[in-house]
Amino acid sequence: MVATTTAPPVDPVLAAKPENRVWKKFRGHRSAVLGGILVVFFVLIAIAAPILPIPDPADTDWGAVRKAPSWAHPMGTDDIGRDVLSRMIWGAQASLLAGVVSVGIAVLAGVPLGIVAGYFGGWTDAIISRCTEAVLAAPFLILAIALAAFLGPSLTNAMIAIGISATPIFIRLTRGQVINVKSEDYVDSARAIGLPTPKILTRYILPNVMPPILVQATLTVATAIIAEASLSFLGLGQQPPAPSWGSMLNTAKNFLNQAPWMALWPGISIFLVVLGFNLLGDGLRDALDPREH
């Protein structure tokens, strides 16, 4: 009798293509899927704001000042009779735009500096690292408030201030990832065959440091949304009468006893959208971790 051996069962997740493995792991992460659903919901609401059958967010009705939720105004009205639901939907645009644009600024500024610092080392690394550490010495929100106050109160300036404040996070993260990647054999082989440095950076370094950067960007969007709401609450972000969840909370703080719904809805929305981005970021971190594949 000839002895036979049975091959061990193959995990279908491990046998799949890398992109399929990532998707399957992400789908299996229930909290990440919940986070993705929350993010998609708020994004769709923000995009659809111009075509939804809702009142203009700046329209006032002096006969309906601080009215409780009703069929006419499902989320009630504010201190000058504006529809809270309409302002919530249009305010989602400001919050999500601030989160995405601010993080975009931070990534576009921080990733190239981190790559240069990590790949070339020496004095270049020392100068960039010391400047990064100096900026990181200031708390993120305090720095954002100071920059926004210096630039002037507006949503655009608030996004710039938040983006600059978040840039050191991406410089440090990218630098650390590049230091690890540049010692890999495939990078040494690329140098050995004489590939120019820009091609090595774009073809071999950047693609391999992007997964943790993508995760960090997703998590930082949540931080940026909170920062935008804080700046708008202080009068340094979106300016009235344009709606913003932060400025809505600033107005609502004076009417917590008479009209608590004015603070309830923007507070819940900020909580849910931040929760969504945090859960989504955690799921991406697990799905993109090569040690888990």
Secondary structure, DSSP 8 states (H G I E B T S, - for coil): -----------HHHHS-HHHHHHHHHHT-HHHHHHHHHHHHHHHHHHHGGGSS---TT---TTSTT--S-SSSTT-B-TTS-BHHHHHHHHHHHHHHHHHHHHHHHHHHHHHHHHHHHHH-HHHHHHHHHHHHHHHTS-HHHHHHHHHHHH-SSHHHHHHHHHHHHHHHHHHHHHHHHHHHTTSHHHHHHHHTT--HHHHIIIIIHHHHHHHHHHHHHHHHHHHHHHHHHHHHTTSSS-TTS--HHHHHHHHGGGTTT-THHHHHHHHHHHHHHHHHHHHHHHHHHHH-GGG-
